[in-house]
Amino acid sequence: MGQEDARILIRDAATVIVVRDAGGEPALLMGQRGAAATFMPSKYVFPGGAVDAGDAAIPLGLGLDATTRARLDRPGQPAPEALAAAAIRELWEETGQVAGTPAAWGDAPPGWRGFAATGHRPDASRLVYAFRAITPPGRTRRFDARFFLLPAEALATDADDFSRAEDELRHLHWVSLGQVRALDLPFITSVVLGEVAALLPDLSAPARVPFFVNDDTGQVRDDARPS
């Protein structure tokens, strides 16, 4: 690793793979990053992004299930609730979709006021931790990303309404699992898709959570197994 790579901070991140009709003809919610984006320009991706400092303090309306929480609860890593909140916030910002349960907020913090205005608090109960990957050296930005599965029926909003999305992702749409590889995808997204396809139609906690190290070895190891 060069000196420049060593200076690039690896930020914790969360990504949401929303799955529609898992038991029939599965489709995934994806969007395209802008051509001028610094990170992965023009690529089709799942909604997601870095954990913000305030995410750990967000009160969840419904918390993570015990298995998912235990798998995320590691020394030196963000609190499981912070990762869940980041995933739900990024889903909201990039798609306008709400993973929430009806509940009033008091004074919601910056970054969450639009979400709070929908009358929901974050619902992490249907998030399933399914994959982890670290951006390889040599990139302008690096992330330690946790990928969560979420069934579309857990959304509190119309799954086809993206009118409240911010402009980070374009061409938001549901892509069938059979057609998704025709899109311009990042390499790691292709890897994740293979794991997702192997799990379907089951969206419960998988037997293992693969961790793609993305170093010179290209090793895939287990980040979590059942206790």
N, C-alpha and C positions, 0 to 999 in steps of 0.2 A: 504494500500500500504506500503510495507516495505521500509527500508532506501535504499536498493540497487535499487529498482524500481524508487525511487525518484531521484536517481543520473543519471538515463538513460535519455538523452536528446531526446525529441520527435522531429524528424526532419520533415520538410515539404517535401512532395513528390508528384509526378505526375505519373500516369499510363495511358497507352493508350490501349483501346480495339478496335482493327481494325476489322471491320466487312465486310465480302465479301458476295455478293449476299443476301442482307438483305431481299429482297422481294421474294426470291425463297427458296433455301436451305442454310440458313445462316451458315457461317463458321467464326471462330475467329482465329487470329494469336497468337500462344502461343509457349513457349519454356520451357525447363526443366533446373532448376538450378542445379549446380554441387553438387555431393554428399558431398563434403568437404566445401560447402558454410556455412558461419556462420549463415545466415538468411534463413530460409525455405529450407534447403538442399533437393535436389532431387524432389522438388515440381514443378509442371507445373504452370506457371504464365503468365500473360500478361507483355509485356515490360514496364518497369518503374523504377523509382529510385528517389533519393533525389534531391531536388533543390540545385543547386550550387550557390555560392555567385555571380558569374558573369552572371547568367541567366537573371537577371533583366536588364542588360545593352545590351542584344542582340537585334539588330534591326529586327523586324519582317517584312517580305515582305508583308504579308497580316495579319491584326489583327483579334482579336476575334470578333464574332458577338456581338451585343449590349446586348442580353439577357444573354449570357454566361459570358461576362465581368462583367455585373452588379451583377450576382450571386456570382462571385468570389471576388468581391471588398469589402472586409471586414476590419474594423480597426484591426490592430495588426497582420494581415496575409500578406503573400507575395503578391506583386502586381500581378494582373491577368496575365500580360504579362510574368512575371517570371515563373509562373506555366505552362503557355503554352509553353514557350521556353524549360523548363525542360522536359516536355512531349515529345516534338519533338526531343530534343537531345537524350533522353534515347531510343526512338524508333530507331533513327539512330544508336546509339552505339550498341544496343543489337540485331538489326535485319538487319541493312544495308539499311533500307527503308527510303526514303526521303519524308517527308511531307513538300513540299516546292514549291515556285514559282520561275521561272527563273529570276535571277538577279545576278549581280556581287557584290562581297564583296571587301572591301579594305583589310586591314590586319586583318583577322579574329582572335579572341582570342583563346588561348589554349582550347582544348576540342571541338572546332567548325571548325577547319581547314579542316578536312576531309569532313565535310558536305559542307563547302564553296567551296571546290574543285569540287563538283558536279555541280557548277554553279547555285545554288539555295539559296534563303533566306527562313527562316522558314515561313510556311503558316499556321496560326492558325485559318483561317476563317471557317474551317469545323469541328473543335473540338467542341464537345458538352459535357458540364459538366453534369454527370449523377449520380455520387455516391461519398460519402466520408466516410472514415473509419479511426479510430485510432487503431494501434496495441495494443492489450491488455497488461496489466502489466505482468511481469514475463518473458518477451522475452529479448534476448540479445540486440536487436535493436528495436526501436519503431519509427513509422512513422505516420504522419497525411497525409494520401494519398487522393488525388483527382483523380477520375477516369473519363477519357474522352472517349467518343465514337468518332470513325473516320471511315467514309466509305472507303473501299479499293480503290474506284475509285478516291479518293483524293490524292493517292500516286503518286509521280512523277516518280517512279521507277517501274521496273518489280516486281509485287507482289510475284513472285515465286523465285526471286533471292536473296539469303541470303549470297552471297559470300563476302560481305563487312562487315558482322557482326563481332563484337568482340566476345570473347569466354565465356562471362558470361552466356549465355543461349545456351543449346545444343538442338538438335532435333527440331529446328524451323520448324513449319509446320502449315498449316491451318486445324483446327479441326472443324468438323461439330457440330452444336449446339446439335444435337441428340446424339453424341458420346462423348462429352467433359467430362461428368461426370464419364466416365470410367477411366479417368486419375487420377493420384495422385495429388489432388488439396488442397491448403490451404483452411481452413474453410471459410475465408472471400471471396475467389474467388467463392466458391459455392453460397454464399449469393448474390454476384454481378451478377452472371449468372442468378439467378432468376429474378432480376430486368431487365437485358438486354432482356431476353426472353419475358417479359411482354411488353416491348417497341416495339419490332420488329413487323412489318417491318419499323416502323417510326424511323428515326434517327435524328429528329429535337429535339429541346429543350423539355424535358419532363415537365409535369405539376408540378412535385416536384422533389427535389434532396434528396434522403434518406441519412441520416447521421447515420452510425452504430457506436455508442459510444464505444462499446466493453469494458464496465466496468462491475461491478458486477451485474448490472441490465439487461445487454444485450439489452438495449433500442435502438430502431431505431426511430430517430426523423427526422424532415425535416430541411435540411441545407438551402434550398432555395425554394421559390415559386415565381410564377410570381408576379410582382409588380402591 
